C-alpha cells in the first residue's frame, strides 16, 4: 500500500481555528453557573463532547443539574456566533492538502466532538463541506473521545478498515481515541491548540505545509 485509503479529520482546531470560541462559550456558562473551573481543568476537557465535559464537572463537584439541559444550553450559547459569521477561515495550508487528497480520490470524513448542527454550520461557512463524504458527531455514536467510537464509525461509513485510516487530531483525548481505533494519528498543533500531550501521536506537525513532500509509505512500514 502506497497511500492511506481514507483520511479522517477532527474539526475544531484542525480544520478551523474555532477552539477559542468554544472555550469562551464554555467559560460564559461556567460563570453563569458560578463554577470555578481552572484553565488547567478546562484544557483537560478539550476534545471531548460537551455532555461528557458537563458529566465530569457534575461528578467532580457532586452537583445536581440536568446534563442534557445544560448541554443544550451550552450549544445554544455558542451557535449564534457561528450563525453570525459570513465566512470561517480554514487553517493555513489545509485546502492545498485537501485538494491533493481529493485528486488522489482518497475519501475523507470529519469526526468531531461538536454537535451535528455546529459541524454543519462550520463546514458550510468555511467552504470545506465539499471535501468530505461523511461527518460524524460524538453525539451520534453515544461515546465521546477518548473512546474510539466516533473514528470507528467514520471508517465504517467510508468503507475502509481502521488500520488503513489516517487521523488528524489536535487534542490529547482525540489522539487517544484515534490510537484506540488502531489508526495512524497525525497531531496538528495550531496557534490556539493549547498545551496538550501529543506524545502518543505517530507524527506531530505545526502546519500543513510540512506534509507537502510527506512520504505516505512510511505510515505502512
Secondary structure, DSSP 4 states (H G I P E B T S, - for coil): --S-SEEEE--BTTTB--HHHHHHHHHHHHHHTT----HHHHHHTTTS-HHHHHHHHHHHHT----HHHHHHHHHHHHHHHHHH-S--PBPTTHHHHHHHHHHTT-EEEEEESS-HHHHHHHHHHHT-GGG-SEEEEHHHHS--TTSSHHHHHHHHHHT--GGGEEEEE-SHHHHHHHHHTT-EEEEE--TTS-S---TTSSEEESSGGGGTT--GGGGG-
